[in-house]
Amino acid sequence: MKDTTIFKRADTWQLRRRVPARYAPVEERKVIWLSLHTDSESVARRKAAAAWVQLEEAWEARLAGDTNDAEKRYAAALNLCGMRGFRYLPAEKIAAETKRRGSSRALSF
């Protein structure tokens, strides 16, 4: 997967990937960060690939003007991620909690 970085933080693999400029009109985040909720690198690579495909499909639908379908796909992607052990937190929630705590250490929700 191009421009994909998975890295281990404590005992859990994380995904970090820059959002392609093509999707800027439909995605406000510049970088996607996801906990892959696994300590296995091979499992993390599979989860990262699957999650990225789902995100791209939702962005493509939004670009095509199909916002209803895009929202359904996005909701389905979040649901699928949850079933596979992912947890999505909006950047705003993470930033607010970090500011509230006065720390940049890892957050646990």
N, C-alpha and C positions, 0 to 999 in steps of 0.2 A: 504494500500500500504506500503510495507516494506521500511524502511529508508527514507520515504518521510516526509518532514517538510513543512507545509504551515504556514505562519506567516503574521500578519498584519503589514504593514509599512505605517504610516500615515493612510489613509483611504482605502488602496488597499492591497489585499491579494497577497502574493508572494509564489512561489514554490522554494524550495531548495532541491536538491537531489544529492547525490554522484553518479557518474557514476560507475557502477559495473566494477571490474577489468577485467571481461570477455571481455568488449568492448574497453579496452585500445588500442588494435592494430588499431581500426578504429575510435576512438574518442579521440582527444587530450585534451579536457577539463577534469578536475578531478571532477568538480562539475557543475551541471546545475542550473542556476538561471533563473527564469521566472516570470515576472509580470503577474498575472492572470486577471488583469484589472476588478476587481469586489470588491465591499465592502461586499459581502455576503459570509459567510464561506461555506455554503452548495454548492453554485455555484462554489466557488474556489476549493472545494474538487472534484467536477465532472470534472472541467476543468483540474485540475492537473492529475487526473487519465487518461483522454483521451490523454493529451499531452504526458504523459510518455509512454503509449502504442504505440503511433506513433513513438516516438524516438527509442524504443526497436525494433520495426519492421524494421526500417531503419538500425539499427546497426546489427541486425541478417542477413539481406540481404547482408550487406557489409562483414560480417564474412564468409558468404557462398561463397564469391567471385563474387557475382552478383552486381558489382559496378554500372553498368548502371541502373539496377532496384533500387538499393539502393539510387542513386542520385535522381531518379524520385520520389521515396517514400519520401525522405527527402524534396524535393521541394514541394510535395503534403502536407506533414505534416506542413511545414511552411505556405503554403497557407491556410490550414485548421485552423491553429492557428490564422492567421490574420483575417479570417472570424469570428472566435469565440472571437475576442477581445484580442488575445495575440499579443505581439510584441517581435521579436527576435533581439537581438543585440549581435554580436560576442564579446567575452571577450576582445579581442584586441582593439576594438573600445571604449569600456567602459574604459579600462585602459588608453588609449591614451588621451581620453577626460578628465579623472580625473587628469592625470598628467599635461595636458595643463592648467586646471583650478587651479591646485595646491591645490586641496581639495578632501576629501573623502566623501563629502556629496552626496546625491542622485542626479543622473543626469536626465535631461529631454531632450529627443531628439525629 
